[in-house]
Amino acid sequence: MPARKVGLPNEVPPDLAAGLAVIRTTLEVPADFDPSVTAAAEQAAAHPRLPELDRTDLALITIDPPGSRDLDQAMHIERQGTGYLISYAIADVAAFVTAGDPVDLEAHRRGQTLYAPDRRTPLHPPALSEGAASLLPDQVRPALLWSLTLDAQGQMTEATVARALVRSQEQLDYGQAQAEIDGGAARPTLALLSEVGPKREQRERDRGGVSLQIPEQEIVPPGDDVPPGAASTGEPGWRLAFRVPLPVEGWNAQVSLLTGMAAAHIMLYGQVGVLRTMPPADPGSLRRLRQTAKALGIDWPAELDYPEFVRSLDPAKAVDAAMMNACTMLFRGAGYQAFSGSVPEHPEHAALAIDYAHVTAPLRRLVDRYAGEVCLALCADRPVPIWVLRALDALPDEMAGADRRAKKYEPTIIDLMEVCLLSDRVGERFEATIVEVDRDRKRGVAMVADPAVEAVVRGADLPLGQRATVELVSADFATGAVSFALAAPEPG
């Protein structure tokens, strides 16, 4: 599970710091920016290219994890007849970065922002990513302003994007936004998000898409509160926590997904752009999932399709958590597909069951800047910039490399954090849920609630989806891994 963005303290335990340094070296994670790149970013921050359209009248807000500074999106929702108008502002990186300049070249080398408990490895220097380009509250910023019109059922009927000046009124974290909604006196945008979000989730169900609400494993630094919905060690200092995402996180994500779908539609119509794609699941994988459900004792009627089956699961239940863990294996092979002059043969994102593009996180993901520029040009009925067209063909490979590094980096950090928490507890027993097993049932994955750890477990006939007592047999800094064994019953 990915390491989540957290507030970053000045100090971390020495063993953790040393391990993080090894991980960064092994995975060739970029170090600090070269002074020439930093200087170019500071110069760009002071001289942005500002649009003429002024929409600072919009009461935009941002909703992000606590402590975030790289704010890509700001939202405003209003009623329009029986439907809704969503104004969704996306940070305008191209207002600061020019193709071929030092900041641009370094961004292509990095691909995306990486997160660790002791530092953030940003795509762009902080002068931009956490400063002049970030949609921080009470600051006038250039943005790509999406206007998304929805009918009463939450179905999108129109989408356009244009450059505009915007100003966010307030920065909220997920807990604050959820508390305001639950309090019954939410500001209009949040109140309407609590209407639009569920309607968009219903549209997802209607088209056969699915989102997995699997408990996330998070690193919590000293002094930080454990996020709402989380369970952790409860001990001082560094902790790991499992948490189920709050409803507002899913609703907020639905607006981002909606924008990506609008972008994909625009680019496919214009026959130029870059999509986020995922191949359909193969029948064999689906059969194996049904066998897993049977082994767990979960009823999966033949007439119930996969998306509706997933929605019937409760991640708070041990057996259902194991089933959801197995469901993550169904859809694999996500990637990017660039095109110009024609459309891809297989453009769909199978898990979402629709065409989709990444356009809402340009501060943290390279490809979004390019897809956003394509949509701007097509909506304005003007040619796509040459600098965008020249970069399209290479973007899928660049992003694939960045994705591979991120998928190794963040889980490896979680593994190291587990070692730090458990290095002096070898031989102790813990209550766990067996959430995954191999075919011979001798090797699997155990989820321990206290401390919040997920690691390899070995034993004979591992009980998939059941609670079990496991013994910690290894917490090794050299390998950066924790392992358990199914514990023998206590004597007598």
Buried (B, 14 or more C-beta within 10 A) or exposed (E): BBBBBBBBEEEBBEEBEEBBEBBBEEBEBBEEBEEEBBBBBBBBBEEBEBBEEEBEEBBBBBBBBBEBBBBBBBBBBEEEEEBBBBBBBBBBBBBBBEBEBBBBEBBBBBBBBBBBBBBBBBBBBBBBBBBBBBBBBEEEBBBBBBBBBBBEEBBBEEBBBBBBBBBBBBBBBBBBBBBBBEEEEBBEBBBBBBBBBBBBBEBBBEEBBBBBBBBBBBBBBEEBEBBBBBBBBEEEEBBBBBBBBBBBBBBBBBBBBBBBBBBBBBBBEBEBBBBBBBBBBEEEBBEBBBEBBEBBEBEBEEEEEBBBBBBBBEBEBBBBBBBBBBBEEBBEEBBBBBBBEEBBEEBBBBBBBBBBBBBBBBBBBBBBBBBBBBBBBBBEEEEBBEBBBEBBEEBBEBBBEBBEBBEBBBBBBBBBBBBBBBBEEEEEEBEBBBBBBEEEBBBBBBBBBBBBBBBBBBBEEBBBBBEBBBBBBBBEBEEBBBBBBBBEEEEE
